[in-house]
Amino acid sequence: MEWISIKDRLPEKDKDLLVCTNTFYMGIGWYYHDLQKWDFEIQKHTEADLGEVTHWMYVPEPPPVEF
């Protein structure tokens, strides 16, 4: 899986994403098409400026459960 630049394309609606910002924050995020706005999981817990999203990728599927 490779990072996708927001200059190349934006993600599909309602998908969990890995995002990377211009301040090198990497984490879970979402893009809201109707608001044309990004949101990050950590923003709910901090006032830090995480910068602007520059790249994203879809979150991979988890490994299968083994019993």
C-alpha positions in Angstrom: 0.0 0.0 0.0 1.4 3.4 -0.9 0.6 7.0 0.2 -1.7 9.0 -2.1 -1.2 12.7 -2.4 -4.3 14.9 -1.9 -3.2 16.6 -5.1 -3.8 13.3 -7.0 -7.1 12.4 -5.5 -9.3 12.4 -2.4 -10.6 9.3 -0.7 -14.0 7.7 -1.0 -16.8 8.9 1.3 -17.1 7.4 4.8 -13.8 5.5 4.9 -11.3 5.2 7.8 -7.9 6.5 6.6 -4.3 6.7 7.6 -3.3 10.4 7.1 0.1 12.2 7.1 0.3 16.0 7.5 2.9 18.6 6.6 4.0 18.5 10.3 4.6 14.7 9.9 1.7 13.7 12.1 0.5 10.2 11.1 -2.7 8.7 12.4 -6.3 7.8 11.8 -8.4 10.4 10.0 -11.4 11.1 7.8 -12.3 13.4 5.0 -15.8 14.9 5.0 -16.7 15.6 1.4 -19.8 17.7 2.2 -17.6 20.1 4.4 -14.4 19.7 2.4 -12.6 19.2 5.7 -10.3 16.7 7.3 -10.7 15.4 10.9 -8.2 13.4 13.0 -8.8 11.0 15.9 -6.2 12.8 18.1 -7.9 16.2 17.6 -10.6 15.0 20.1 -7.8 14.8 22.7 -5.4 17.7 22.0 -5.3 21.3 21.0 -2.1 20.8 19.1 -1.8 22.1 15.5 -1.4 18.9 13.5 -0.9 20.7 10.2 -2.6 20.1 6.9 -3.1 16.7 5.4 -0.8 16.1 2.4 -1.2 12.3 1.9 -3.6 9.5 2.8 -4.1 5.8 2.4 -7.0 3.4 3.2 -6.6 1.5 6.5 -5.7 -2.1 5.7 -7.9 -5.0 6.8 -6.9 -6.6 10.1 -5.3 -10.0 10.0 -7.6 -13.0 10.3 -8.4 -14.2 13.8 -6.7 -17.5 14.6 -8.0 -19.8 17.3 
